[in-house]
């Protein structure tokens, strides 16, 4: 004699068990979309909080010295400046020797911060010793920063 046991289920899913997973999917998608819009575009939100002028390149000069050794035709220029804008900058320093009429007698370029970008508030120092062909008629030493 063989016995078999069979259960017949009369349980039918009601509306709640069919709708509940769908409800959770909709809630999950809504939270994901809202979280993306709240946390997704930090750059845009930061730009709205910071004035537009902060994104213009700007430096603040702290010190600038020039020492002339005319017997050896040596010029030593040293100084320091900081990035006062909200953007990273990279560039070079141009040193000019001008006569009294403002004409360039000699110029040279050196990379600022050894060619690496410098960021908001970062102090950049330079100390350059140059061998100049002549100091005859030299009146002004002018230093300029150019952003790349």
NURO-951211 format. One record per residue (C-alpha): residue in three letters; residue number from 1; x, y, z. Coordinates in steps of 0.2 Angstrom, whole numbers, plus 5000, padded with zeros to 4 digits. Example, Ala and Ser with C-alpha at 12.3 -4.5 7.8 and 13.67 -1.06 7.14 Angstrom:
! residues 2
ATOM  residu  num     u     v     w
ATOM     ala    1  5062  4978  5039
ATOM     ser    2  5068  4995  5036
This chain:
! residues 148
ATOM  residu  num     u     v     w
ATOM     unk    1  5000  5000  5000
ATOM     unk    2  5006  5016  4995
ATOM     unk    3  5002  5032  5003
ATOM     unk    4  5004  5049  4995
ATOM     unk    5  5001  5066  5003
ATOM     unk    6  4996  5080  4993
ATOM     unk    7  4992  5097  4999
ATOM     unk    8  4980  5108  4989
ATOM     unk    9  4983  5126  4992
ATOM     unk   10  4968  5137  4991
ATOM     unk   11  4977  5152  4996
ATOM     unk   12  4976  5165  4982
ATOM     unk   13  4987  5181  4983
ATOM     unk   14  4977  5196  4987
ATOM     unk   15  4979  5213  4980
ATOM     unk   16  4992  5218  4994
ATOM     unk   17  5004  5205  4990
ATOM     unk   18  5004  5209  4972
ATOM     unk   19  5005  5228  4974
ATOM     unk   20  5018  5228  4988
ATOM     unk   21  5033  5224  4978
ATOM     unk   22  5028  5236  4964
ATOM     unk   23  5026  5249  4977
ATOM     unk   24  5043  5246  4984
ATOM     unk   25  5051  5247  4967
ATOM     unk   26  5043  5264  4963
ATOM     unk   27  5048  5271  4980
ATOM     unk   28  5066  5264  4977
ATOM     unk   29  5067  5273  4960
ATOM     unk   30  5060  5289  4967
ATOM     unk   31  5073  5290  4981
ATOM     unk   32  5087  5286  4968
ATOM     unk   33  5081  5300  4957
ATOM     unk   34  5079  5312  4971
ATOM     unk   35  5096  5308  4978
ATOM     unk   36  5105  5310  4962
ATOM     unk   37  5097  5327  4960
ATOM     unk   38  5102  5332  4978
ATOM     unk   39  5119  5326  4978
ATOM     unk   40  5124  5324  4960
ATOM     unk   41  5129  5341  4954
ATOM     unk   42  5140  5348  4968
ATOM     unk   43  5151  5358  4955
ATOM     unk   44  5135  5368  4949
ATOM     unk   45  5130  5371  4967
ATOM     unk   46  5147  5377  4972
ATOM     unk   47  5147  5389  4958
ATOM     unk   48  5130  5396  4963
ATOM     unk   49  5137  5399  4981
ATOM     unk   50  5154  5407  4975
ATOM     unk   51  5154  5424  4966
ATOM     unk   52  5158  5422  4947
ATOM     unk   53  5174  5434  4950
ATOM     unk   54  5181  5420  4961
ATOM     unk   55  5184  5410  4945
ATOM     unk   56  5194  5423  4936
ATOM     unk   57  5213  5420  4938
ATOM     unk   58  5221  5431  4951
ATOM     unk   59  5237  5431  4961
ATOM     unk   60  5242  5441  4976
ATOM     unk   61  5261  5446  4977
ATOM     unk   62  5269  5445  4994
ATOM     unk   63  5287  5449  4991
ATOM     unk   64  5297  5454  4976
ATOM     unk   65  5316  5458  4977
ATOM     unk   66  5329  5461  4963
ATOM     unk   67  5348  5462  4967
ATOM     unk   68  5360  5468  4953
ATOM     unk   69  5378  5463  4953
ATOM     unk   70  5384  5474  4938
ATOM     unk   71  5402  5469  4939
ATOM     unk   72  5398  5451  4935
ATOM     unk   73  5382  5455  4925
ATOM     unk   74  5371  5445  4937
ATOM     unk   75  5353  5448  4942
ATOM     unk   76  5345  5439  4956
ATOM     unk   77  5326  5440  4957
ATOM     unk   78  5316  5432  4971
ATOM     unk   79  5298  5434  4977
ATOM     unk   80  5282  5425  4982
ATOM     unk   81  5264  5425  4978
ATOM     unk   82  5248  5416  4981
ATOM     unk   83  5233  5410  4970
ATOM     unk   84  5219  5421  4976
ATOM     unk   85  5206  5413  4964
ATOM     unk   86  5195  5397  4966
ATOM     unk   87  5203  5389  4951
ATOM     unk   88  5220  5380  4949
ATOM     unk   89  5233  5389  4939
ATOM     unk   90  5248  5384  4930
ATOM     unk   91  5260  5396  4921
ATOM     unk   92  5277  5405  4920
ATOM     unk   93  5286  5420  4927
ATOM     unk   94  5293  5432  4914
ATOM     unk   95  5307  5444  4921
ATOM     unk   96  5311  5459  4910
ATOM     unk   97  5325  5472  4911
ATOM     unk   98  5319  5488  4904
ATOM     unk   99  5327  5505  4900
ATOM     unk  100  5321  5521  4906
ATOM     unk  101  5309  5522  4891
ATOM     unk  102  5301  5506  4895
ATOM     unk  103  5310  5496  4881
ATOM     unk  104  5315  5478  4884
ATOM     unk  105  5333  5476  4885
ATOM     unk  106  5333  5458  4891
ATOM     unk  107  5319  5445  4896
ATOM     unk  108  5318  5427  4902
ATOM     unk  109  5304  5415  4907
ATOM     unk  110  5304  5402  4921
ATOM     unk  111  5290  5390  4925
ATOM     unk  112  5280  5395  4941
ATOM     unk  113  5280  5382  4954
ATOM     unk  114  5292  5371  4944
ATOM     unk  115  5278  5369  4931
ATOM     unk  116  5265  5361  4943
ATOM     unk  117  5248  5369  4945
ATOM     unk  118  5245  5378  4961
ATOM     unk  119  5228  5380  4970
ATOM     unk  120  5219  5393  4980
ATOM     unk  121  5229  5400  4994
ATOM     unk  122  5245  5390  4989
ATOM     unk  123  5261  5400  4991
ATOM     unk  124  5273  5400  4976
ATOM     unk  125  5291  5406  4979
ATOM     unk  126  5304  5409  4966
ATOM     unk  127  5323  5413  4967
ATOM     unk  128  5331  5415  4950
ATOM     unk  129  5349  5420  4947
ATOM     unk  130  5352  5426  4929
ATOM     unk  131  5367  5430  4919
ATOM     unk  132  5363  5446  4909
ATOM     unk  133  5373  5452  4894
ATOM     unk  134  5374  5470  4900
ATOM     unk  135  5366  5482  4912
ATOM     unk  136  5370  5497  4902
ATOM     unk  137  5355  5508  4901
ATOM     unk  138  5345  5496  4913
ATOM     unk  139  5333  5506  4924
ATOM     unk  140  5318  5494  4928
ATOM     unk  141  5316  5476  4933
ATOM     unk  142  5299  5470  4929
ATOM     unk  143  5291  5453  4934
ATOM     unk  144  5275  5446  4926
ATOM     unk  145  5265  5431  4928
ATOM     unk  146  5257  5423  4913
ATOM     unk  147  5244  5409  4915
ATOM     unk  148  5244  5394  4903
